[in-house]
Amino acid sequence: MLAPACAQAKPPVPGGYLEVKPDEETQVVANFAVGEISKKFNEPLSLRGIVTAERQVVAGLNYRLELDLIKSNKPFRVLAIVWRKLDGSMELTSWNAI
């Protein structure tokens, strides 16, 4: 016998990441990440889309974003973590090509 769907859902992990649907806030954070990564490459990148987005509540918010980018007219994907601090400023704390 199958368990009801509600019994199969995993509860959120305190301090863990929760998947979120991309919204205006997520788009702002993604654009910030692309700008910061572009500076590190010293080359313009374009955001094609947000593949996945997760948010973690800390002293502010951490956003873990899988971003689909264009670099030198070729698709390029990164996993970026942006910390949105309590004062509203942001910091790219991690990014990796995937």
C-alpha angles and dihedrals in degrees: 000000000000121000117238114270092248090059091056096054114105115233117236115268112236107249091009130117122271122202112245132189112248109262136161092288093050090048091053090051092047092050090050091051092050091051092050094046090048088056091052091051091040084223132101117257127191125214111233094176151312109268097185134355130197131176131206124192111228129136084322120343134304116210118200107196132180103208130195108214141175117230119176089347091303129109114258128178129202138179107221132182118204124186113213102200126215090258090057096252119127136220128192100226099174142004134171133179110241 
